[in-house]
Amino acid sequence: AQHPDLQAQLEFRSGMQANALALPNGVIVFTDDFVKLAESNEQLLAVLFHELGHLKHKHMTQRVLQDAMITLMVVFITGDVETFDLITGLPTLILDMAHSRGFELEADNYALQQLNQHDIPLQSFVTIMQNLENYYHENDDENSSKLTDFLSTHPTTEQRVKLVEQFNAQL
C-alpha cells in the first residue's frame, strides 16, 4: 500500500525451489519453499522490500534492454547472426552476471532502507539470506559451493552481511 506507483501484487507458488522474484508487471512471487525458510514475518518483509527494490529500479526491464543491445552490437560488429551464440556466449554471460549482481545490491540497499524506515531489524535480512544459502548449499562440498557462488547472479551471503554492516555503520 505504501508503494502504489509500483503496482505490486504478491503471489505464492508451489512446486519450485525456494525463491522470490519480481516480474516487470509488478507481480512478486514467493515460492512455498521460500516461505517455509522464513522464521518470522520480518524476514519475509525483508525479501518483499528487496523485490520492491527491483520493481522500483526497473531491473528486469533494464536487463532485457541490455541483453538486446549486446546482441545487436555483436551482430553489427560481426555481421554474422549464425555464429552469434558461439562468439557471444561467454562474454554475454559475464556481462549479464556483473549487471545482475549490481541490480541485486541495489535492491538489497533499497530493502535495508525500507527495513530501517519501518523499524524492522536489519538482522531479518541477514538471517533470511543465510537460510536461503543453507537451503541451496546443504549438500555442496566447499569447492562446488565456491563455484556456485562465482557463477551466481547474486552477491554471496558474505557480501550481503558486509553490506548490512556498512549500512549499520552509516546510521
N, C-alpha and C positions, 0 to 999 in steps of 0.2 A: 504494500500500500504506500510505502514511503518512496517508491521508485516508479511512479506511474508512467514516466517517459520511456521506460524500458519495456513496458507491456509484458512483464514477466508472468509466466504461468508455470507452476510446479506440477510435474507429473512423476509418477512412480512406475517402474517397470520391473518385471521379474524375468528370470531365465538368462541373465547375463551376469558376468563377474562384477565385483564391487566397482562402482564408478559413479561419477556425477558429471554432467556436461550441459553446456548451454548451446542451444541451436540459434541460428541467426533470427528466427521468427519470434524469439523471446521465450520459447519453451525451455525449461530447465528440467532435466531428467535426473532423478536419483534412482539407482537400482536398489532392489530389496536387500541384496547382499551388502551394499554400502550402508544402508540404514542400520543394518544389524551390527556393523562395525562401531557405530557411534555409541558412546557411553552416556551421552547427555544431549539435551536439546541444543545446548550452546555449541557443541561440536557440529551438529547439523547446520546451525545458523552460520558458523564459520565458513563452511563449504558453500552454503547458499550465497553468502556475501562474495565469496571468490567467484562463483558463477555469474553473479550480477556484475562483477567487475569485467568479465569477458563481454557481457552484453553492453555495458557502459562504454567500453573502448572499441566495440565492434570488431573484436578479434577474428571471428570466423569470416566476416566479410573481407577483412584485410588479407587473411591467408588465401582466400580464393583469388583475390586480385593479384597478390604477389606471385602465386603459382602460375597464373595466366601470363603475367608479364615475363617471368623467367622462361616460360615455354615459347612465347613469341620472340623473345630476344635470341634464344638459341636457334630457333628455326630461321630467323632473319640472318644470323651470322653464318650458319652452316648451309642454309638453303636446302636442307635435306630433311624432310619430315620422316622418312623411313628409318633413319639411324638415330632419330631423336632420343628414343629410350636408352639406347646403348651409350650415347655420348653424355646425356644429361643425368642419368640415374644417380650416381654418387654425389656430384656437386649439388644437384637439386635437393637431395636428401639432407645434406649437411646444411645448406642454406635454410631449409624448412625447419630443421631441428633448432637452429640458432634463433630463428624468429619465434618458434613455438615456446622456447624457454623464456624469451623476453616477454611474450604475452602472458605466460604463467606467472612470472614475477610481478608484472604489472597488476594482474588480477589478485595476487597474494597481497600486494600493498593496499589495494582497494579494500580487501577483506579486513586487513588489520585496522585500517582507518575506521571502517564501519563498526567493527567489534569495539574499538576504543570509544567511539562516539556513543555507543549504546551500553557502555559499562559492562561488556561481556569480557571475561578474562581471555587474554591472548593465548594463554596456555591451551584453550579449547582448540585453537587452530593447530598447534604443535601436536597435541595428543591425537587428533583425528588423522593427521598426516603420518604419524608414527604407526597408528593402527592400520592404515592403508598400506604402508610399506611392509609391515609384518604380514599382512594378508598375501601380498604378491611375492614376497621373498621367503615364505615359510619353508620351502623345500630347496631353496637355492644354496649352493656352496659359495664360498667367498669369491671365487673367480667369476662364476656366471652372474653373480649379483653385481659385480663391478661392470661387467659387460652390459648388463641390462640397464644400469644407471647411465652409462655412456650413450647408449642407443635411444634412451628415453627422450621424449619430447618435453618432459617435466624436469624441473630442478630436483636435485636429490633432497631427501628429507633433511640431511645435514645442512644444506644450503638454506632451506626454509627455516630451520631453527635459528640459524645465524641471522636471517632477515628479521625474525621476531625479536631477537636480542638487540639488533641495531635499532629497530623501531622503538623498543622499550627505552633504549638509551636516549632517544630524542625527546621522550616525553618529559 
